[in-house]
Amino acid sequence: MEASLDTKTQKVQHRLGGSPWAGNSERQSPVFNPATGAVTGHVALASSADVDKVVRTAKEASPEWRATPLGRRVKIMFAFRELLTKNQRKLAELITAEHGKVLSDAEGEVTRGIEVVEFACGIPHLLKGEYSEAVSSDVDSHSIRQPLGVVAGITPFNFPAMVPMWMYPIAIASGNCFILKPSEKVPSAANFMAELFHEAGLPPGVFSVLHGDKEAVDALLTHKDIASISFVGSTPIAKYVYETACASGKRVQALGGAKNHMIVLPDADLDAAADAAIGAAYGSAGERCMAISALVAVDPIGDQLVEKIRERAEAIRTAPGTDDTAEMGPLVTEQHRDRVAGYLESGVGEGASLILDGRSLCGDPGFFLGPCLFDHVAPEMSIYRDEIFGPVLSVLRVPTYEDAVRLVNKNPYGNGVALFTRDGGAARRFEFEIEAGMVGINIPIPVPMAYYSFGGWGDSLFGDTPVHGMEGIRFYTRLKTISTRFADPSQGGANLGFPTND
Ligand code: NAD
């Protein structure tokens, strides 16, 4: 995807020390407007020497930021929150211009990101330690959580603002310096957020944005001065990032891809289930890690449910994300659109029934594909096994609740799952036996709030620490336990025995 510089398009630079920075690499990558297919810019791709410079800058800023009083850090977080709210529309427009999602959806992702900043505004409370008086004669004990130092985050294209915001507000509020390597497909939102954070008073060097591809990622994963890596992206890269960064001695959280199921029991409200399936399968053109891509209809409701979904999917208006009437925008790149469209052929070839074929839009300018619906999908088909990451919903039919649970639990991913039912007993049993990190009961996309933690099981998460909430605080800090003795000066004498508690 590398291309030579087109002077008619903008050059997206890194952000270092609070300002734009060109870096020293000649390499760059085109940025597209997915709604038109036009190249709108070129983003710099960092070399490993560029990575080294950014890490050095962060390392220099680290001691002062770490020592900055909590009250001052919090004031900056509050100011940042205000600036984000004021600039929410502008940030959403940048997202739509490079990702393609409809503007209201882009604004929604910014709202969810701001919620993490709001959580991080509570950092004085979140970082409180523990204290025990008189654990032994004249001895008191307390534990504190301290920042790791310089930490890095590597993020995917599908949430240009929200996924980075799962990471950097918490890391920075906790006293770390953060280096963000966003997806090279959607670079501008990250730069704008960094600009706003510095406008809010963040000292230079505490938050840097470094654009790049595998070369930059590899340099981050192995850099000796980086203490932890947070990654969100596809499963093969998440696994690679986890293994490589762990081998370099880093703390790692690596969130991967997904195949999220929605099980509909016969007693469910089928209209509500169909409405929910439409939003969850086709929202953001299916480019959400929590999108529902496999709908499991428990006998005998299959025919009825598929018809309700077909009617609704057919009515979805696919158009540029800036169009007020658009419900679904284009896919992120032509290459990705063609890959997703390729699954329609393989699904039919493997024997599934293609109920709705969105390929009529493929001839339009831009990277469009309309809603697609498969029925009678079997677990061995590639359209079920692979994460397609597009507007393609597969319906599988099973005879019983037990078959549905068995199917989901056999899937290697374990990100999100939803059950639609009116039966509280079935729901309770489902919560107990389903193997996934995030579960929705009559909620198709059960994304946890900022003060809970987000993360899947199985091939959806490598390393066992999910993002944000208290797990986020723990990930970006390390525990220190301190025992203090201030003995009465009249007592003395050495003792080589094992310390006891009296
Ligand atoms: P991706 O894995 O292609 O890219 C993610 C990041 O890794 C990007 O910054 C990219 O530059 C970098 N990268 C890509 N190839 C690399 C390589 N060979 N070596 C080192 N770094 C590399 O993912 P994507 O296409 O940008 O995003 C979509 C994927 O992200 C989907 O699989 C989706 O499910 C997943 N995702 C997961 C979650 C979650 O919470 N589990 C959230 C959002 C997206």
Boltz pocket constraint, residues with backbone or C-beta under 6 A from the ligand:
constraints:
  - pocket:
      binder: B
      contacts: [[A, 154], [A, 155], [A, 156], [A, 157], [A, 158], [A, 159], [A, 163], [A, 181], [A, 182], [A, 183], [A, 184], [A, 212], [A, 213], [A, 214], [A, 217], [A, 218], [A, 232], [A, 233], [A, 234], [A, 235], [A, 237], [A, 238], [A, 255], [A, 256], [A, 257], [A, 258], [A, 288], [A, 289], [A, 387], [A, 389], [A, 415], [A, 456], [A, 460]]
      max_distance: 6.0
